[in-house]
């Protein structure tokens, strides 16, 4: 092993999510997407921008980590490998 491989930085906490300013990664994605829509369309989209941020942040505080990923999986936008379909009630490993 070379010396450069040994000197890589290691996160202080393994369970700590990536943050940019005060946003976690999933909040940042929604923030940038809705901000882009508000900048393009203007008007009512600014109210929707603020409403979506407020609603998602409050909802996220009530749920476990990975909330956005599970919502996208439930809606069919994301496929998780080696997992059963969302609406499967019974499955055998």
PDB file of N, CA, C and O in Angstrom:
ATOM      1  N   UNK A   1       0.829  -1.176   0.000  1.00  0.00           N
ATOM      2  CA  UNK A   1       0.000   0.000   0.000  1.00  0.00           C
ATOM      3  C   UNK A   1       0.880   1.247   0.000  1.00  0.00           C
ATOM      4  O   UNK A   1       1.854   1.331   0.747  1.00  0.00           O
ATOM      5  N   UNK A   2       0.536   2.186  -0.820  1.00  0.00           N
ATOM      6  CA  UNK A   2       1.336   3.412  -0.874  1.00  0.00           C
ATOM      7  C   UNK A   2       0.942   4.351   0.268  1.00  0.00           C
ATOM      8  O   UNK A   2      -0.107   4.188   0.892  1.00  0.00           O
ATOM      9  N   UNK A   3       1.779   5.309   0.518  1.00  0.00           N
ATOM     10  CA  UNK A   3       1.562   6.262   1.601  1.00  0.00           C
ATOM     11  C   UNK A   3       0.333   7.123   1.347  1.00  0.00           C
ATOM     12  O   UNK A   3      -0.358   7.492   2.297  1.00  0.00           O
ATOM     13  N   UNK A   4       0.036   7.457   0.075  1.00  0.00           N
ATOM     14  CA  UNK A   4      -1.125   8.302  -0.244  1.00  0.00           C
ATOM     15  C   UNK A   4      -2.436   7.583   0.063  1.00  0.00           C
ATOM     16  O   UNK A   4      -3.428   8.225   0.410  1.00  0.00           O
ATOM     17  N   UNK A   5      -2.447   6.257  -0.064  1.00  0.00           N
ATOM     18  CA  UNK A   5      -3.668   5.506   0.249  1.00  0.00           C
ATOM     19  C   UNK A   5      -3.936   5.486   1.743  1.00  0.00           C
ATOM     20  O   UNK A   5      -5.091   5.392   2.158  1.00  0.00           O
ATOM     21  N   UNK A   6      -2.905   5.573   2.550  1.00  0.00           N
ATOM     22  CA  UNK A   6      -3.059   5.539   4.001  1.00  0.00           C
ATOM     23  C   UNK A   6      -3.501   6.882   4.566  1.00  0.00           C
ATOM     24  O   UNK A   6      -4.067   6.927   5.658  1.00  0.00           O
ATOM     25  N   UNK A   7      -3.260   7.969   3.853  1.00  0.00           N
ATOM     26  CA  UNK A   7      -3.550   9.301   4.367  1.00  0.00           C
ATOM     27  C   UNK A   7      -4.881   9.870   3.902  1.00  0.00           C
ATOM     28  O   UNK A   7      -5.086  11.081   3.986  1.00  0.00           O
ATOM     29  N   UNK A   8      -5.781   9.043   3.417  1.00  0.00           N
ATOM     30  CA  UNK A   8      -7.094   9.543   2.992  1.00  0.00           C
ATOM     31  C   UNK A   8      -7.918   9.936   4.210  1.00  0.00           C
ATOM     32  O   UNK A   8      -7.821   9.315   5.268  1.00  0.00           O
ATOM     33  N   UNK A   9      -8.730  10.976   4.046  1.00  0.00           N
ATOM     34  CA  UNK A   9      -9.554  11.421   5.169  1.00  0.00           C
ATOM     35  C   UNK A   9     -10.676  10.433   5.429  1.00  0.00           C
ATOM     36  O   UNK A   9     -11.173   9.776   4.514  1.00  0.00           O
ATOM     37  N   UNK A  10     -11.055  10.341   6.662  1.00  0.00           N
ATOM     38  CA  UNK A  10     -12.087   9.394   7.084  1.00  0.00           C
ATOM     39  C   UNK A  10     -13.167  10.202   7.783  1.00  0.00           C
ATOM     40  O   UNK A  10     -12.846  11.062   8.603  1.00  0.00           O
ATOM     41  N   UNK A  11     -14.448   9.953   7.482  1.00  0.00           N
ATOM     42  CA  UNK A  11     -15.503  10.753   8.119  1.00  0.00           C
ATOM     43  C   UNK A  11     -15.523  10.542   9.633  1.00  0.00           C
ATOM     44  O   UNK A  11     -15.215   9.458  10.128  1.00  0.00           O
ATOM     45  N   UNK A  12     -15.888  11.586  10.345  1.00  0.00           N
ATOM     46  CA  UNK A  12     -15.913  11.495  11.796  1.00  0.00           C
ATOM     47  C   UNK A  12     -16.983  10.515  12.270  1.00  0.00           C
ATOM     48  O   UNK A  12     -16.737   9.736  13.191  1.00  0.00           O
ATOM     49  N   UNK A  13     -18.157  10.541  11.659  1.00  0.00           N
ATOM     50  CA  UNK A  13     -19.247   9.637  12.005  1.00  0.00           C
ATOM     51  C   UNK A  13     -19.696   8.913  10.749  1.00  0.00           C
ATOM     52  O   UNK A  13     -19.964   9.554   9.733  1.00  0.00           O
ATOM     53  N   UNK A  14     -19.784   7.592  10.796  1.00  0.00           N
ATOM     54  CA  UNK A  14     -20.174   6.828   9.614  1.00  0.00           C
ATOM     55  C   UNK A  14     -21.639   7.047   9.238  1.00  0.00           C
ATOM     56  O   UNK A  14     -21.979   7.036   8.055  1.00  0.00           O
ATOM     57  N   UNK A  15     -22.505   7.245  10.226  1.00  0.00           N
ATOM     58  CA  UNK A  15     -23.924   7.410   9.950  1.00  0.00           C
ATOM     59  C   UNK A  15     -24.332   8.827   9.629  1.00  0.00           C
ATOM     60  O   UNK A  15     -25.505   9.082   9.355  1.00  0.00           O
ATOM     61  N   UNK A  16     -23.397   9.755   9.655  1.00  0.00           N
ATOM     62  CA  UNK A  16     -23.727  11.161   9.406  1.00  0.00           C
ATOM     63  C   UNK A  16     -23.926  11.381   7.911  1.00  0.00           C
ATOM     64  O   UNK A  16     -23.023  11.093   7.126  1.00  0.00           O
ATOM     65  N   UNK A  17     -25.083  11.884   7.503  1.00  0.00           N
ATOM     66  CA  UNK A  17     -25.329  12.103   6.070  1.00  0.00           C
ATOM     67  C   UNK A  17     -24.504  13.257   5.511  1.00  0.00           C
ATOM     68  O   UNK A  17     -24.058  14.134   6.252  1.00  0.00           O
ATOM     69  N   UNK A  18     -24.309  13.244   4.205  1.00  0.00           N
ATOM     70  CA  UNK A  18     -23.598  14.324   3.525  1.00  0.00           C
ATOM     71  C   UNK A  18     -24.451  15.588   3.605  1.00  0.00           C
ATOM     72  O   UNK A  18     -25.653  15.542   3.341  1.00  0.00           O
ATOM     73  N   UNK A  19     -23.842  16.709   3.964  1.00  0.00           N
ATOM     74  CA  UNK A  19     -24.568  17.963   4.051  1.00  0.00           C
ATOM     75  C   UNK A  19     -23.859  19.046   3.257  1.00  0.00           C
ATOM     76  O   UNK A  19     -22.631  19.120   3.221  1.00  0.00           O
ATOM     77  N   UNK A  20     -24.674  19.889   2.617  1.00  0.00           N
ATOM     78  CA  UNK A  20     -24.196  21.091   1.956  1.00  0.00           C
ATOM     79  C   UNK A  20     -24.963  22.231   2.612  1.00  0.00           C
ATOM     80  O   UNK A  20     -26.189  22.300   2.519  1.00  0.00           O
ATOM     81  N   UNK A  21     -24.235  23.122   3.272  1.00  0.00           N
ATOM     82  CA  UNK A  21     -24.821  24.147   4.139  1.00  0.00           C
ATOM     83  C   UNK A  21     -25.664  23.442   5.196  1.00  0.00           C
ATOM     84  O   UNK A  21     -25.117  22.637   5.949  1.00  0.00           O
ATOM     85  N   UNK A  22     -26.948  23.698   5.288  1.00  0.00           N
ATOM     86  CA  UNK A  22     -27.788  23.032   6.278  1.00  0.00           C
ATOM     87  C   UNK A  22     -28.679  21.964   5.643  1.00  0.00           C
ATOM     88  O   UNK A  22     -29.513  21.369   6.326  1.00  0.00           O
ATOM     89  N   UNK A  23     -28.511  21.718   4.353  1.00  0.00           N
ATOM     90  CA  UNK A  23     -29.313  20.728   3.647  1.00  0.00           C
ATOM     91  C   UNK A  23     -28.618  19.372   3.607  1.00  0.00           C
ATOM     92  O   UNK A  23     -27.419  19.287   3.340  1.00  0.00           O
ATOM     93  N   UNK A  24     -29.381  18.311   3.873  1.00  0.00           N
ATOM     94  CA  UNK A  24     -28.878  16.976   3.592  1.00  0.00           C
ATOM     95  C   UNK A  24     -29.034  16.750   2.094  1.00  0.00           C
ATOM     96  O   UNK A  24     -29.693  17.535   1.412  1.00  0.00           O
ATOM     97  N   UNK A  25     -28.437  15.694   1.585  1.00  0.00           N
ATOM     98  CA  UNK A  25     -28.366  15.493   0.143  1.00  0.00           C
ATOM     99  C   UNK A  25     -29.750  15.419  -0.507  1.00  0.00           C
ATOM    100  O   UNK A  25     -29.965  16.033  -1.552  1.00  0.00           O
ATOM    101  N   UNK A  26     -30.689  14.684   0.089  1.00  0.00           N
ATOM    102  CA  UNK A  26     -32.014  14.579  -0.519  1.00  0.00           C
ATOM    103  C   UNK A  26     -32.756  15.914  -0.494  1.00  0.00           C
ATOM    104  O   UNK A  26     -33.474  16.237  -1.440  1.00  0.00           O
ATOM    105  N   UNK A  27     -32.594  16.686   0.567  1.00  0.00           N
ATOM    106  CA  UNK A  27     -33.204  18.019   0.621  1.00  0.00           C
ATOM    107  C   UNK A  27     -32.590  18.941  -0.423  1.00  0.00           C
ATOM    108  O   UNK A  27     -33.287  19.753  -1.031  1.00  0.00           O
ATOM    109  N   UNK A  28     -31.300  18.812  -0.626  1.00  0.00           N
ATOM    110  CA  UNK A  28     -30.614  19.648  -1.611  1.00  0.00           C
ATOM    111  C   UNK A  28     -31.103  19.357  -3.026  1.00  0.00           C
ATOM    112  O   UNK A  28     -31.264  20.273  -3.832  1.00  0.00           O
ATOM    113  N   UNK A  29     -31.337  18.091  -3.325  1.00  0.00           N
ATOM    114  CA  UNK A  29     -31.847  17.720  -4.651  1.00  0.00           C
ATOM    115  C   UNK A  29     -33.210  18.358  -4.893  1.00  0.00           C
ATOM    116  O   UNK A  29     -33.449  18.939  -5.952  1.00  0.00           O
ATOM    117  N   UNK A  30     -34.098  18.250  -3.918  1.00  0.00           N
ATOM    118  CA  UNK A  30     -35.436  18.849  -4.058  1.00  0.00           C
ATOM    119  C   UNK A  30     -35.334  20.365  -4.121  1.00  0.00           C
ATOM    120  O   UNK A  30     -36.053  21.001  -4.891  1.00  0.00           O
ATOM    121  N   UNK A  31     -34.449  20.955  -3.320  1.00  0.00           N
ATOM    122  CA  UNK A  31     -34.255  22.405  -3.321  1.00  0.00           C
ATOM    123  C   UNK A  31     -33.821  22.902  -4.694  1.00  0.00           C
ATOM    124  O   UNK A  31     -34.397  23.852  -5.224  1.00  0.00           O
ATOM    125  N   UNK A  32     -32.808  22.263  -5.268  1.00  0.00           N
ATOM    126  CA  UNK A  32     -32.291  22.703  -6.566  1.00  0.00           C
ATOM    127  C   UNK A  32     -33.330  22.500  -7.671  1.00  0.00           C
ATOM    128  O   UNK A  32     -33.486  23.360  -8.538  1.00  0.00           O
ATOM    129  N   UNK A  33     -34.038  21.373  -7.645  1.00  0.00           N
ATOM    130  CA  UNK A  33     -35.060  21.103  -8.660  1.00  0.00           C
ATOM    131  C   UNK A  33     -36.183  22.138  -8.608  1.00  0.00           C
ATOM    132  O   UNK A  33     -36.556  22.700  -9.637  1.00  0.00           O
ATOM    133  N   UNK A  34     -36.727  22.393  -7.402  1.00  0.00           N
ATOM    134  CA  UNK A  34     -37.826  23.354  -7.305  1.00  0.00           C
ATOM    135  C   UNK A  34     -37.346  24.781  -7.537  1.00  0.00           C
ATOM    136  O   UNK A  34     -38.091  25.594  -8.083  1.00  0.00           O
ATOM    137  N   UNK A  35     -36.108  25.106  -7.131  1.00  0.00           N
ATOM    138  CA  UNK A  35     -35.563  26.435  -7.397  1.00  0.00           C
ATOM    139  C   UNK A  35     -35.419  26.669  -8.902  1.00  0.00           C
ATOM    140  O   UNK A  35     -35.719  27.755  -9.398  1.00  0.00           O
ATOM    141  N   UNK A  36     -34.962  25.652  -9.619  1.00  0.00           N
ATOM    142  CA  UNK A  36     -34.826  25.761 -11.072  1.00  0.00           C
ATOM    143  C   UNK A  36     -36.184  26.019 -11.722  1.00  0.00           C
ATOM    144  O   UNK A  36     -36.306  26.877 -12.595  1.00  0.00           O
ATOM    145  N   UNK A  37     -37.195  25.280 -11.297  1.00  0.00           N
ATOM    146  CA  UNK A  37     -38.546  25.497 -11.835  1.00  0.00           C
ATOM    147  C   UNK A  37     -39.048  26.901 -11.513  1.00  0.00           C
ATOM    148  O   UNK A  37     -39.666  27.549 -12.358  1.00  0.00           O
ATOM    149  N   UNK A  38     -38.788  27.373 -10.297  1.00  0.00           N
ATOM    150  CA  UNK A  38     -39.239  28.714  -9.907  1.00  0.00           C
ATOM    151  C   UNK A  38     -38.520  29.794 -10.713  1.00  0.00           C
ATOM    152  O   UNK A  38     -39.133  30.790 -11.094  1.00  0.00           O
ATOM    153  N   UNK A  39     -37.237  29.607 -10.974  1.00  0.00           N
ATOM    154  CA  UNK A  39     -36.501  30.590 -11.769  1.00  0.00           C
ATOM    155  C   UNK A  39     -36.954  30.607 -13.223  1.00  0.00           C
ATOM    156  O   UNK A  39     -36.975  31.665 -13.852  1.00  0.00           O
ATOM    157  N   UNK A  40     -37.313  29.455 -13.758  1.00  0.00           N
ATOM    158  CA  UNK A  40     -37.743  29.379 -15.150  1.00  0.00           C
ATOM    159  C   UNK A  40     -39.155  29.942 -15.326  1.00  0.00           C
ATOM    160  O   UNK A  40     -39.396  30.766 -16.209  1.00  0.00           O
ATOM    161  N   UNK A  41     -40.088  29.491 -14.476  1.00  0.00           N
ATOM    162  CA  UNK A  41     -41.494  29.841 -14.674  1.00  0.00           C
ATOM    163  C   UNK A  41     -41.953  31.040 -13.844  1.00  0.00           C
ATOM    164  O   UNK A  41     -42.898  31.725 -14.237  1.00  0.00           O
ATOM    165  N   UNK A  42     -41.309  31.311 -12.706  1.00  0.00           N
ATOM    166  CA  UNK A  42     -41.646  32.471 -11.890  1.00  0.00           C
ATOM    167  C   UNK A  42     -43.059  32.428 -11.335  1.00  0.00           C
ATOM    168  O   UNK A  42     -43.700  31.377 -11.331  1.00  0.00           O
ATOM    169  N   UNK A  43     -43.537  33.561 -10.870  1.00  0.00           N
ATOM    170  CA  UNK A  43     -44.902  33.711 -10.384  1.00  0.00           C
ATOM    171  C   UNK A  43     -45.277  32.733  -9.276  1.00  0.00           C
ATOM    172  O   UNK A  43     -44.674  32.721  -8.203  1.00  0.00           O
ATOM    173  N   UNK A  44     -46.276  31.922  -9.559  1.00  0.00           N
ATOM    174  CA  UNK A  44     -46.814  30.965  -8.591  1.00  0.00           C
ATOM    175  C   UNK A  44     -45.794  29.901  -8.208  1.00  0.00           C
ATOM    176  O   UNK A  44     -45.891  29.324  -7.125  1.00  0.00           O
ATOM    177  N   UNK A  45     -44.826  29.631  -9.062  1.00  0.00           N
ATOM    178  CA  UNK A  45     -43.821  28.598  -8.764  1.00  0.00           C
ATOM    179  C   UNK A  45     -42.983  28.963  -7.542  1.00  0.00           C
ATOM    180  O   UNK A  45     -42.457  28.063  -6.887  1.00  0.00           O
ATOM    181  N   UNK A  46     -42.838  30.250  -7.207  1.00  0.00           N
ATOM    182  CA  UNK A  46     -42.090  30.630  -6.011  1.00  0.00           C
ATOM    183  C   UNK A  46     -42.840  30.197  -4.757  1.00  0.00           C
ATOM    184  O   UNK A  46     -42.229  29.770  -3.777  1.00  0.00           O
ATOM    185  N   UNK A  47     -44.143  30.306  -4.790  1.00  0.00           N
ATOM    186  CA  UNK A  47     -44.946  29.842  -3.651  1.00  0.00           C
ATOM    187  C   UNK A  47     -44.857  28.330  -3.542  1.00  0.00           C
ATOM    188  O   UNK A  47     -44.748  27.794  -2.439  1.00  0.00           O
ATOM    189  N   UNK A  48     -44.902  27.631  -4.680  1.00  0.00           N
ATOM    190  CA  UNK A  48     -44.764  26.175  -4.689  1.00  0.00           C
ATOM    191  C   UNK A  48     -43.368  25.783  -4.188  1.00  0.00           C
ATOM    192  O   UNK A  48     -43.225  24.811  -3.447  1.00  0.00           O
ATOM    193  N   UNK A  49     -42.342  26.541  -4.594  1.00  0.00           N
ATOM    194  CA  UNK A  49     -40.967  26.295  -4.140  1.00  0.00           C
ATOM    195  C   UNK A  49     -40.883  26.323  -2.616  1.00  0.00           C
ATOM    196  O   UNK A  49     -40.325  25.408  -2.010  1.00  0.00           O
ATOM    197  N   UNK A  50     -41.418  27.342  -2.006  1.00  0.00           N
ATOM    198  CA  UNK A  50     -41.392  27.471  -0.543  1.00  0.00           C
ATOM    199  C   UNK A  50     -42.243  26.385   0.105  1.00  0.00           C
ATOM    200  O   UNK A  50     -41.845  25.799   1.111  1.00  0.00           O
ATOM    201  N   UNK A  51     -43.400  26.119  -0.464  1.00  0.00           N
ATOM    202  CA  UNK A  51     -44.293  25.089   0.086  1.00  0.00           C
ATOM    203  C   UNK A  51     -43.692  23.695   0.046  1.00  0.00           C
ATOM    204  O   UNK A  51     -43.808  22.943   1.013  1.00  0.00           O
ATOM    205  N   UNK A  52     -43.059  23.345  -1.048  1.00  0.00           N
ATOM    206  CA  UNK A  52     -42.447  22.017  -1.170  1.00  0.00           C
ATOM    207  C   UNK A  52     -41.316  21.869  -0.163  1.00  0.00           C
ATOM    208  O   UNK A  52     -41.200  20.829   0.484  1.00  0.00           O
ATOM    209  N   UNK A  53     -40.481  22.894  -0.021  1.00  0.00           N
ATOM    210  CA  UNK A  53     -39.380  22.829   0.951  1.00  0.00           C
ATOM    211  C   UNK A  53     -39.904  22.669   2.368  1.00  0.00           C
ATOM    212  O   UNK A  53     -39.415  21.830   3.124  1.00  0.00           O
ATOM    213  N   UNK A  54     -40.873  23.452   2.720  1.00  0.00           N
ATOM    214  CA  UNK A  54     -41.452  23.398   4.059  1.00  0.00           C
ATOM    215  C   UNK A  54     -42.076  22.035   4.321  1.00  0.00           C
ATOM    216  O   UNK A  54     -41.832  21.428   5.363  1.00  0.00           O
ATOM    217  N   UNK A  55     -42.886  21.548   3.373  1.00  0.00           N
ATOM    218  CA  UNK A  55     -43.574  20.266   3.538  1.00  0.00           C
ATOM    219  C   UNK A  55     -42.573  19.108   3.629  1.00  0.00           C
ATOM    220  O   UNK A  55     -42.714  18.245   4.495  1.00  0.00           O
ATOM    221  N   UNK A  56     -41.575  19.079   2.757  1.00  0.00           N
ATOM    222  CA  UNK A  56     -40.629  17.964   2.759  1.00  0.00           C
ATOM    223  C   UNK A  56     -39.788  17.949   4.037  1.00  0.00           C
ATOM    224  O   UNK A  56     -39.562  16.884   4.613  1.00  0.00           O
ATOM    225  N   UNK A  57     -39.330  19.100   4.480  1.00  0.00           N
ATOM    226  CA  UNK A  57     -38.514  19.170   5.683  1.00  0.00           C
ATOM    227  C   UNK A  57     -39.304  18.713   6.903  1.00  0.00           C
ATOM    228  O   UNK A  57     -38.787  17.956   7.725  1.00  0.00           O
ATOM    229  N   UNK A  58     -40.537  19.159   7.028  1.00  0.00           N
ATOM    230  CA  UNK A  58     -41.370  18.737   8.166  1.00  0.00           C
ATOM    231  C   UNK A  58     -41.690  17.252   8.098  1.00  0.00           C
ATOM    232  O   UNK A  58     -41.692  16.576   9.127  1.00  0.00           O
ATOM    233  N   UNK A  59     -41.962  16.730   6.905  1.00  0.00           N
ATOM    234  CA  UNK A  59     -42.260  15.314   6.743  1.00  0.00           C
ATOM    235  C   UNK A  59     -41.027  14.468   7.030  1.00  0.00           C
ATOM    236  O   UNK A  59     -41.129  13.406   7.645  1.00  0.00           O
ATOM    237  N   UNK A  60     -39.870  14.932   6.591  1.00  0.00           N
ATOM    238  CA  UNK A  60     -38.634  14.177   6.777  1.00  0.00           C
ATOM    239  C   UNK A  60     -38.280  14.035   8.252  1.00  0.00           C
ATOM    240  O   UNK A  60     -37.759  12.997   8.660  1.00  0.00           O
ATOM    241  N   UNK A  61     -38.545  15.033   9.041  1.00  0.00           N
ATOM    242  CA  UNK A  61     -38.248  14.968  10.472  1.00  0.00           C
ATOM    243  C   UNK A  61     -39.042  13.869  11.173  1.00  0.00           C
ATOM    244  O   UNK A  61     -38.609  13.350  12.202  1.00  0.00           O
ATOM    245  N   UNK A  62     -40.190  13.515  10.625  1.00  0.00           N
ATOM    246  CA  UNK A  62     -41.051  12.508  11.241  1.00  0.00           C
ATOM    247  C   UNK A  62     -40.717  11.089  10.797  1.00  0.00           C
ATOM    248  O   UNK A  62     -41.227  10.135  11.385  1.00  0.00           O
ATOM    249  N   UNK A  63     -39.881  10.919   9.786  1.00  0.00           N
ATOM    250  CA  UNK A  63     -39.582   9.602   9.235  1.00  0.00           C
ATOM    251  C   UNK A  63     -38.114   9.237   9.410  1.00  0.00           C
ATOM    252  O   UNK A  63     -37.290  10.069   9.788  1.00  0.00           O
ATOM    253  N   UNK A  64     -37.804   7.963   9.125  1.00  0.00           N
ATOM    254  CA  UNK A  64     -36.446   7.447   9.273  1.00  0.00           C
ATOM    255  C   UNK A  64     -35.546   7.921   8.130  1.00  0.00           C
ATOM    256  O   UNK A  64     -36.013   8.531   7.168  1.00  0.00           O
ATOM    257  N   UNK A  65     -34.236   7.628   8.255  1.00  0.00           N
ATOM    258  CA  UNK A  65     -33.282   7.968   7.204  1.00  0.00           C
ATOM    259  C   UNK A  65     -33.652   7.242   5.916  1.00  0.00           C
ATOM    260  O   UNK A  65     -34.218   6.150   5.954  1.00  0.00           O
ATOM    261  N   UNK A  66     -33.337   7.839   4.796  1.00  0.00           N
ATOM    262  CA  UNK A  66     -33.629   7.217   3.513  1.00  0.00           C
ATOM    263  C   UNK A  66     -35.068   7.399   3.078  1.00  0.00           C
ATOM    264  O   UNK A  66     -35.547   6.671   2.209  1.00  0.00           O
ATOM    265  N   UNK A  67     -35.761   8.349   3.662  1.00  0.00           N
ATOM    266  CA  UNK A  67     -37.174   8.585   3.382  1.00  0.00           C
ATOM    267  C   UNK A  67     -37.442   8.825   1.896  1.00  0.00           C
ATOM    268  O   UNK A  67     -38.365   8.237   1.333  1.00  0.00           O
ATOM    269  N   UNK A  68     -36.642   9.683   1.256  1.00  0.00           N
ATOM    270  CA  UNK A  68     -36.853  10.000  -0.161  1.00  0.00           C
ATOM    271  C   UNK A  68     -36.655   8.775  -1.037  1.00  0.00           C
ATOM    272  O   UNK A  68     -37.427   8.545  -1.968  1.00  0.00           O
ATOM    273  N   UNK A  69     -35.632   7.990  -0.749  1.00  0.00           N
ATOM    274  CA  UNK A  69     -35.365   6.796  -1.544  1.00  0.00           C
ATOM    275  C   UNK A  69     -36.538   5.817  -1.468  1.00  0.00           C
ATOM    276  O   UNK A  69     -36.906   5.211  -2.474  1.00  0.00           O
ATOM    277  N   UNK A  70     -37.120   5.662  -0.294  1.00  0.00           N
ATOM    278  CA  UNK A  70     -38.249   4.752  -0.144  1.00  0.00           C
ATOM    279  C   UNK A  70     -39.508   5.292  -0.827  1.00  0.00           C
ATOM    280  O   UNK A  70     -40.292   4.520  -1.377  1.00  0.00           O
ATOM    281  N   UNK A  71     -39.701   6.591  -0.795  1.00  0.00           N
ATOM    282  CA  UNK A  71     -40.851   7.184  -1.489  1.00  0.00           C
ATOM    283  C   UNK A  71     -40.712   6.988  -2.998  1.00  0.00           C
ATOM    284  O   UNK A  71     -41.681   6.628  -3.667  1.00  0.00           O
ATOM    285  N   UNK A  72     -39.506   7.223  -3.542  1.00  0.00           N
ATOM    286  CA  UNK A  72     -39.286   7.018  -4.974  1.00  0.00           C
ATOM    287  C   UNK A  72     -39.462   5.549  -5.348  1.00  0.00           C
ATOM    288  O   UNK A  72     -39.964   5.247  -6.430  1.00  0.00           O
ATOM    289  N   UNK A  73     -39.061   4.641  -4.478  1.00  0.00           N
ATOM    290  CA  UNK A  73     -39.250   3.208  -4.700  1.00  0.00           C
ATOM    291  C   UNK A  73     -40.739   2.871  -4.710  1.00  0.00           C
ATOM    292  O   UNK A  73     -41.203   2.114  -5.563  1.00  0.00           O
ATOM    293  N   UNK A  74     -41.486   3.437  -3.756  1.00  0.00           N
ATOM    294  CA  UNK A  74     -42.917   3.177  -3.664  1.00  0.00           C
ATOM    295  C   UNK A  74     -43.654   3.680  -4.911  1.00  0.00           C
ATOM    296  O   UNK A  74     -44.584   3.029  -5.386  1.00  0.00           O
ATOM    297  N   UNK A  75     -43.243   4.827  -5.435  1.00  0.00           N
ATOM    298  CA  UNK A  75     -43.897   5.404  -6.607  1.00  0.00           C
ATOM    299  C   UNK A  75     -43.448   4.762  -7.921  1.00  0.00           C
ATOM    300  O   UNK A  75     -44.033   5.028  -8.970  1.00  0.00           O
ATOM    301  N   UNK A  76     -42.410   3.915  -7.870  1.00  0.00           N
ATOM    302  CA  UNK A  76     -41.959   3.203  -9.057  1.00  0.00           C
ATOM    303  C   UNK A  76     -40.890   3.924  -9.859  1.00  0.00           C
ATOM    304  O   UNK A  76     -40.559   3.492 -10.963  1.00  0.00           O
ATOM    305  N   UNK A  77     -40.339   5.015  -9.330  1.00  0.00           N
ATOM    306  CA  UNK A  77     -39.294   5.759 -10.030  1.00  0.00           C
ATOM    307  C   UNK A  77     -37.905   5.177  -9.788  1.00  0.00           C
ATOM    308  O   UNK A  77     -36.969   5.470 -10.532  1.00  0.00           O
ATOM    309  N   UNK A  78     -37.771   4.358  -8.755  1.00  0.00           N
ATOM    310  CA  UNK A  78     -36.480   3.808  -8.371  1.00  0.00           C
ATOM    311  C   UNK A  78     -36.613   2.306  -8.208  1.00  0.00           C
ATOM    312  O   UNK A  78     -37.583   1.817  -7.629  1.00  0.00           O
ATOM    313  N   UNK A  79     -35.645   1.588  -8.715  1.00  0.00           N
ATOM    314  CA  UNK A  79     -35.665   0.132  -8.582  1.00  0.00           C
ATOM    315  C   UNK A  79     -34.537  -0.283  -7.646  1.00  0.00           C
ATOM    316  O   UNK A  79     -33.384   0.096  -7.850  1.00  0.00           O
ATOM    317  N   UNK A  80     -34.869  -1.058  -6.627  1.00  0.00           N
ATOM    318  CA  UNK A  80     -33.865  -1.532  -5.683  1.00  0.00           C
ATOM    319  C   UNK A  80     -33.561  -2.987  -5.991  1.00  0.00           C
ATOM    320  O   UNK A  80     -34.456  -3.832  -6.018  1.00  0.00           O
ATOM    321  N   UNK A  81     -32.294  -3.267  -6.220  1.00  0.00           N
ATOM    322  CA  UNK A  81     -31.908  -4.632  -6.557  1.00  0.00           C
ATOM    323  C   UNK A  81     -32.070  -5.548  -5.347  1.00  0.00           C
ATOM    324  O   UNK A  81     -31.854  -5.143  -4.204  1.00  0.00           O
ATOM    325  N   UNK A  82     -32.455  -6.785  -5.626  1.00  0.00           N
ATOM    326  CA  UNK A  82     -32.601  -7.828  -4.614  1.00  0.00           C
ATOM    327  C   UNK A  82     -33.686  -7.536  -3.580  1.00  0.00           C
ATOM    328  O   UNK A  82     -33.663  -8.096  -2.484  1.00  0.00           O
ATOM    329  N   UNK A  83     -34.611  -6.683  -3.911  1.00  0.00           N
ATOM    330  CA  UNK A  83     -35.750  -6.409  -3.048  1.00  0.00           C
ATOM    331  C   UNK A  83     -37.017  -6.813  -3.786  1.00  0.00           C
ATOM    332  O   UNK A  83     -37.063  -6.749  -5.014  1.00  0.00           O
ATOM    333  N   UNK A  84     -38.045  -7.229  -3.052  1.00  0.00           N
ATOM    334  CA  UNK A  84     -39.317  -7.562  -3.720  1.00  0.00           C
ATOM    335  C   UNK A  84     -40.015  -6.282  -4.185  1.00  0.00           C
ATOM    336  O   UNK A  84     -39.651  -5.183  -3.767  1.00  0.00           O
ATOM    337  N   UNK A  85     -40.994  -6.429  -5.031  1.00  0.00           N
ATOM    338  CA  UNK A  85     -41.791  -5.280  -5.464  1.00  0.00           C
ATOM    339  C   UNK A  85     -42.460  -4.647  -4.246  1.00  0.00           C
ATOM    340  O   UNK A  85     -42.688  -5.327  -3.245  1.00  0.00           O
ATOM    341  N   UNK A  86     -42.775  -3.359  -4.317  1.00  0.00           N
ATOM    342  CA  UNK A  86     -43.316  -2.638  -3.166  1.00  0.00           C
ATOM    343  C   UNK A  86     -44.638  -3.226  -2.684  1.00  0.00           C
ATOM    344  O   UNK A  86     -44.881  -3.294  -1.479  1.00  0.00           O
ATOM    345  N   UNK A  87     -45.490  -3.651  -3.608  1.00  0.00           N
ATOM    346  CA  UNK A  87     -46.812  -4.108  -3.233  1.00  0.00           C
ATOM    347  C   UNK A  87     -46.874  -5.597  -2.914  1.00  0.00           C
ATOM    348  O   UNK A  87     -47.965  -6.127  -2.700  1.00  0.00           O
ATOM    349  N   UNK A  88     -45.727  -6.292  -2.876  1.00  0.00           N
ATOM    350  CA  UNK A  88     -45.692  -7.703  -2.482  1.00  0.00           C
ATOM    351  C   UNK A  88     -46.055  -7.791  -1.021  1.00  0.00           C
ATOM    352  O   UNK A  88     -45.444  -7.125  -0.184  1.00  0.00           O
ATOM    353  N   UNK A  89     -47.044  -8.607  -0.705  1.00  0.00           N
ATOM    354  CA  UNK A  89     -47.417  -8.808   0.690  1.00  0.00           C
ATOM    355  C   UNK A  89     -46.683  -9.993   1.305  1.00  0.00           C
ATOM    356  O   UNK A  89     -46.407 -10.014   2.504  1.00  0.00           O
ATOM    357  N   UNK A  90     -46.376 -10.970   0.474  1.00  0.00           N
ATOM    358  CA  UNK A  90     -45.716 -12.176   0.981  1.00  0.00           C
ATOM    359  C   UNK A  90     -44.684 -12.630  -0.033  1.00  0.00           C
ATOM    360  O   UNK A  90     -44.960 -12.671  -1.232  1.00  0.00           O
ATOM    361  N   UNK A  91     -43.502 -12.970   0.443  1.00  0.00           N
ATOM    362  CA  UNK A  91     -42.468 -13.462  -0.455  1.00  0.00           C
ATOM    363  C   UNK A  91     -41.574 -14.434   0.318  1.00  0.00           C
ATOM    364  O   UNK A  91     -41.500 -14.392   1.546  1.00  0.00           O
ATOM    365  N   UNK A  92     -40.911 -15.294  -0.418  1.00  0.00           N
ATOM    366  CA  UNK A  92     -40.028 -16.298   0.190  1.00  0.00           C
ATOM    367  C   UNK A  92     -38.612 -16.064  -0.281  1.00  0.00           C
ATOM    368  O   UNK A  92     -38.372 -15.850  -1.469  1.00  0.00           O
ATOM    369  N   UNK A  93     -37.669 -16.104   0.655  1.00  0.00           N
ATOM    370  CA  UNK A  93     -36.262 -15.881   0.306  1.00  0.00           C
ATOM    371  C   UNK A  93     -35.643 -17.137  -0.243  1.00  0.00           C
ATOM    372  O   UNK A  93     -34.463 -17.142  -0.592  1.00  0.00           O
TER     373      UNK A  93
END
